[in-house]
Structure formats: C-alpha cells, structure tokens
Amino acid sequence: MNQNLPDILKFKNEIFQKKNVLGYLLAFSLKLMEARQAGMIFGTDATFSPFLPPEKWDRGVLHKLQGKGVDGIFLKLFGKAFVTIKKISPVLLYQTTPFGEKIETQGVISYVLRHHQNFYEKGIKILMIDNVIDNKICTGQVSDLDPCFSHFSVVAYNGLFFNFLSNIKVNADIVKQFKSQNFVAAYIPDYGAIVFNTVDPELISKTNGCFSRDADLRQRLNILIMAIESASLAYLGGAKGKPAVQVIWRKERELRKTSQRLKAKEGQLNEQKKYLRAAGGVTAKQLNMTPLSIFDGVYAFIDMVGSASIREGVHPRDFFLVLNLCHEISAETAGRFACRVDNFMGDSVFFQNVSIFDDPKLVDSLGSGERVMLMTCMLASFFNEIRLLKQGRHPLDRERRVAALIKDQGIDLQFRAGMEQGTALIGPLGSRKRKIVTAIGKAVDTASRLESCGIKDQIHVTAKLLTLLETAIVTKDTAIIREVAVEEKNAQWVKAVQYMPFFDFYKNLFDLGDDVIQKRDPVAYKEFSQEVTYVIQCLPNYSMPIVCSGI
C-alpha cells in the first residue's frame, strides 16, 4: 500500500481553477483510495439534465470512468458507451410493478442517490462493502423486476464513526462485469455519487470485526470527504444560464429555510435554558464547580400558609395539583426576574439571585442593589399571580380548577415570604448519583427564619435589607428590572424613567398605596430572633389611595 497520500491542500487550492472539476476529483480519489476503477454517476430524470434538485432524481447516469493500466484507459475512452450497452447505466432509483406500484430499486448506487437527504441529516457520508466473493453472488432472491441482488455487509462512515447498515443489496451484474472485490460509494452534493471498485483490500480488511488499518482508513476517508465537498462547490460554480439561476435560487431558498429553522430553534433553546436556570437547572461545569463564598447573593423562601389544613380538606390528587401549579408559577416568575429556584421543598420554595447563575449573555454583573430589587419584585409578582390563580384568572389554570376547589372545599391559598442579602457558600451538594448546586450560610438561614415568622402575602425582611432597598435607585443602568417591568405589567411609563427611588417604582409597578412598609414587633423562631424587622406589602389594597401611575 502506498503510504504517500495525495495533497488535499493542493487539491482544494487547484480545484476551483480546473475546467474539468469532476475529472480532477476522480483522478485524485482513485489515487487516494488506491482503487482499480472509479466512476462518477450524476443524478437526473428522464431529461438527463444536470444540476437538477436531488428530490427530482429518478435515475443515475454513469458520467465518467477511470481506472489503472490498460483497462483504465479503455474505461476512460469508451466506458460510458460500454456501460450503456451492458445496460448498467442508467441506474434506476425506482421501478414500477406489473400492478402499477412504484417501488425502490435495490443496489448500493440507487440507495446512495435516493437517500441523499439522509447523508446530511443523519451524517452518513460514505458506504463501504468488503469481501465481495464470486460464489456469494446470486444467493439472493431473483424478482421479475430486478436482476440478481445479494446481501452484503455494508459499513457507513460519517466522518467520525463506523456503523453497520441493513437491507442494502448489491447488483450482481455490476459485480460480475467489473470483477469487484469490494465497493466504496460516496454522495456528492447536488451532483450524484462517486463509486470505487476494488480499493486496496488491505485498506478495508478486518480483524475480529474491526478494520485492521483503522487510523489509515479514517484518514483517507476524511480526505475524500474534504475533496468531495470542495469539488461539489467547484462543480456548482460551473453552472451557466438557466441551470445556474435554478441552482442559486434553490440554495438561497434552502439557506433561508435553514436560517429560519435555526432562529426558531435558537429561540426555543434560549427559552428552555432560561427556564431551566430559573427552575434550578445547572450546567455540567456548575455541577462540578469548586465550592466558593458569595458575598452579595440574595436569598428568599416562600411557604404555603396553613398547608396542613388544606391537605386534610382536599383529595391528595387535588392538593398536588394546587401545589404543582404554585411551583410552576414560582419557577416562571423567577425566570422572568432573572432569579433562580434553588430547590422545591414540599410546599416551600428556595430562591436565589447569585452571580454564578446569571445569564451568560450579561456583559456586566448585576450590582447588589439591582439583585435585591429584582428579588423583591419577583416575590411581589408571585403573590399577585397566586391571587389571579385563586380568582380563576391565571393562564396556567384556564379550567379554573383551583378557584373551584377554594369555593367548594372552603379553603384558602396563601403564602408568606422571607428575604435576606449577604454571604453564603455555594457549591454542589449530594451523592455521586444525585447532586444539586445550592447555597448554605447565615443569609440563607435568616431568609428561612424570616419566612417562618412572616405574614401572609408579604415579604419579611431585616432592617439592614430594608435600608438597602430604601437607598436603591432604578436608573437606565438597571436595565433588567426596567425591561421586566415593561414586559410584566406593560408599564410603558418605565421607559421614561431616568432616576427613581425603588419604592416609588415598586408602588407604581404593583398599584400599591403609599404605606407599603410596616414595622414588626420583636420576632423569634428557633435560634433566630430580632428586635426590629419589617414587612413589605405586595398586593393592592383597593381601600387605600393608589399612587398615580404617571409618576
């Protein structure tokens, strides 16, 4: 076997300067695969026109033939006439039965031309058939429509892996005529196929079911793929007149369709990634991250008020229906406000807004003020959506099942929340088979304790966090909260905001009165206690004066 491979870089540079593109590809490939003969088959229909769309092909016509030695010269000069006389060309892709039924023709060449789309969608680029032995020919069944076809082992190569294909038969007439020992066939985009008869047997010989010269074979097949791709472009460049216009229009139309599909798919993937981040999904990198300390994270808990009495009053199926709807609302709301669900714990939800879970598209990391503002608005939005759910006006419950349960069973559905900002450790936690990425620390514990001793439909916070909110400002630099406000409430007035204290913004966004902050008496829960805490109102009180939304 010749170990000196043809120069693919030279081929790619010269192919666009050649007038006989296909002849140059044929000669290059013949030497590369060290084949006895090689042929080019172009796909067409009854018009025998080149450059037809592949979906219109119903036959393949032998176009060029080459080979080694005297036989090769004969094939090059008289091959096209010879295969026509022998009725080897054209190769029909379909035949019609005596009953008028259209069926697919057997054979490797017809398979390659007929399955052109699969060669890209499924990554099949090259088919190989080894060990074609004369005494195996005609062992298959003979039909009235087809000559003798026999089954052989067919291996597909996609540029990375070898796979076996089934239900492909070999045309015995072609095997006998060319005394083939093996076949290699490859699809040429928008042209047809290239077929090699008897490549060097050592190249595709097998030991224990694997190719003996695996590395060398892969290298040659990859070079062949690159040569075909370059030659295909150069061949299309030779189209002139109406065929050229048709090819260009066909390509442009397909590119436009592909672009539209990719944009739609990109949008779906982005929404899916956004939702997964919001619902606690993590990347492989985050799942294997080194634990670290985050000093400016914001943490919050919500919990269903009186869940024990609700569980006792409804069927388990109905209770899980209500709970899952509430959790779905919490995850979607978190995603909209650039927050994240760390974990669902029964009827409680743990939220985060931490830098390591920010959207990768963010150019600058969010400041502490904006993180707290986003979490506050997220919790308020959640409470307002639960109110819609109870009223039968939430889009996730168009059948008004929750509203019916509340009315029929005499139950209520309410949550309370606690929120804190501060330092916490973040990292992967769990077993080798099941891990989550979570936060642990004093700020997390405080948020949980604040929720436990909080008030329904309100956010319980420390004096320190309230001070941070009272000094927070919504400006053009806090772009995320401004954008969310416009999308969330169609708050067009936000676009005109240059500089607004957060609580003015908050009251306008949720139609709240002036008195949205209330001081609590000393609170204590387990080891947690504070003399002064505050609750932030989240739901409108229509008995109170509403702030003008034009502020």
C-alpha positions, 0 to 999 in steps of 0.5 A: 500500500502506498503510504504517500497520500495525495495533497488535499491542500493542493487539491482544494487550492487547484480545484476551483481553477480546473475546467474539468472539476469532476475529472480532477476529483476522480483522478485524485480519489482513485489515487487516494483510495488506491482503487482499480476503477472509479466512476462518477454517476450524476443524478437526473430524470428522464431529461438527463439534465444536470444540476437538477434538485436531488428530490427530482432524481429518478435515475443515475447516469454513469458520467465518467470512468477511470481506472489503472493500466490498460483497462483504465484507459479503455474505461476512460475512452469508451466506458460510458458507451460500454456501460450503456450497452451492458445496460448498467447505466442508467441506474434506476432509483425506482421501478414500477410493478406489473400492478402499477406500484412504484417501488425502490430499486435495490443496489448500493448506487440507487440507495446512495442517490435516493437517500441523499437527504439522509447523508446530511441529516443523519451524517452518513457520508460514505458506504463501504462493502468488503469481501465481495466473493464470486460464489456469494453472488446470486444467493439472493432472491431473483424478482421479475423486476430486478436482476440478481441482488445479494446481501452484503455487509455494508459499513457507513462512515460519517466522518467520525464513526463506523456503523453497520447498515441493513437491507442494502443489496448489491447488483450482481451484474455490476459485480460480475462485469467489473470483477469487484472485490469490494465497493466504496460509494460516496454522495456528492452534493447536488451532483450524484455519487462517486463509486470505487471498485476494488480499493486496496483490500488491505485498506478495508480488511478486518480483524475480529470485526474491526478494520485492521488499518483503522487510523489509515482508513479514517484518514483517507476517508476524511480526505475524500470527504474534504475533496468531495465537498470542495469539488461539489462547490467547484462543480456548482460554480460551473453552472451557466444560464438557466441551470445556474439561476435554478441552482442559486435560487434553490440554495438561497431558498434552502439557506433561508429555510435553514436560517429560519429553522435555526432562529426558531430553534435558537429561540426555543433553546434560549427559552428552555435554558432560561427556564431551566436556570430559573427552575434550578437547572445547572450546567455540567461545569456548575455541577462540578464547580469548586465550592466558593463564598458569595458575598452579595447573593440574595436569598428568599423562601416562600411557604404555603400558609396553613398547608396542613389544613388544606391537605386534610380538606382536599383529595391528595390528587387535588392538593398536588395539583394546587401545589404543582401549579404554585411551583410552576408559577414560582419557577416562571416568575423567577425566570422572568426576574432573572432569579433562580429556584434553588430547590422545591421543598414540599410546599416551600420554595428556595430562591436565589439571585447569585452571580454564578447563575446569571445569564451568560449573555450579561456583559456586566454583573448585576450590582447588589442593589439591582439583585435585591430589587429584582428579588423583591419584585419577583416575590411581589409578582408571585403573590399577585399571580397566586391571587389571579390563580385563586380568582380563576384568572391565571393562564396556567389554570384556564379550567379554573380548577383551583378557584373551584376547589377554594369555593367548594372545599372552603379553603384558602391559598396563601403564602408568606415570604422571607428575604435576606442579602449577604454571604453564603457558600455555594457549591454542589451538594449530594451523592455521586448519583444525585447532586444539586448546586445550592447555597448554605450560610447565615443569609440563607438561614435568616431568609428561612427564619424570616419566612417562618415568622412572616405574614401572609402575602408579604415579604419579611425582611431585616432592617439592614435589607430594608435600608438597602432597598430604601437607598436603591435607585432604578436608573437606565443602568438597571436595565433588567428590572426596567425591561421586566417591568415593561414586559410584566405589567406593560408599564410603558411609563418605565421607559421614561424613567431616568432616576427613581427611588425603588419604592416609588417604582415598586408602588407604581409597578404593583398599584400599591398605596403609599404605606407599603412598609410596616414595622414588626414587633420583636420576632423569634423562631428557633435560634433566630430572633430580632428586635426590629424587622419589617414587612413589605406589602405586595398586593393592592389594597383597593381601600387605600389611595393608589399612587398615580401611575404617571409618576 
